[in-house]
Amino acid sequence: MGKLFTELEVIELLTKERERAIKIANDFQLKYQEQISLYDKTDQTQRYIAEQEQEVARKIEISIDGRTLGLEPKLQNQIKVDYKL
């Protein structure tokens, strides 16, 4: 039988995973920002693609985070509701 988790442990694990997902999306934003700088003067098509990819990464980060949009009253309460804890 696998390990049983307490409500608090579940909340902590989900919060950590959420923060990890935000970091991944942010890392992609930074990657594409660097590409935009590289293509700034040389290749406008590649620059455009990098700008679009950066925007997608930004929207993903905002969607995961929610705090920047004021959508998150309290993360722990939302987790309890979403996962019926």
N, C-alpha and C positions, 0 to 999 in steps of 0.2 A: 504494500500500500504506500502511496506517495505521501509526502509531507502535507499536513493540514496547516493552513495559514489563518491567522487572526484577521479580523476586520482591519485593524491598524496596519498590519503587514501588507495586506492587499492594497490599501490606499498608498502606502509608501512605495510599493513596487510599481503601481500604475503611474504615480507621480514621477518616479525616476524614468520610466519609459517615455513618458510625455516629454520630459526635459531632454532626453536623448534624441527624440524625434525632432524637437525644435533645433537642437544643435546641428543635426544632419542637414536640415533645410537651410540653416544659416551658413553652414560650410559650403553648400552649393551656391548660395548667393555670392559669397566671397570669391569662389572659383570663377564664376561668370563675370564678376566685376573685374577681376584680373584679366580675363580674356577680352573684355570690352576695351580695357586700356591698351592691350597689345594690338588690337585690330583698329584702334582709333584712327590711324592715318593710312593704314595699308589696305585693308580689305573691308569695305563697307557692308558687304553681304554677310561675312562672318561676324562683324560687329553687331549687325541687326539680329542675327540668330542668338548671339550671346546675350543681348539685351532682353530678348523674349524669354530665354531660359532663366535669366535672373529674375524676371518678373514672375514667372511661374513659381520659382523657389520662394520668392517673397510671399506670394499668396498662400502657398502651402504652409509656410511658417506661421502666418497670421491665423490661418484656419486651425492649426494645431494649438496655438497659444491661446487665442481668444481674449486674453487680457487686454491686448492693445485695442480691441474693438469694444471693450467694456461688456463682453458677453459672459464673463465668469464672476458670479457673485462670490462663491467660495469653492475652490477646487475640491476639497474633501467632501463637501455636501453634494456636489455634482456627481462625483464618483459613486457615492452611496446611492443616489437616485438612478444613475445609469446602469449600475451593476446590481441593483436591488439588494444592497447590503443592509 
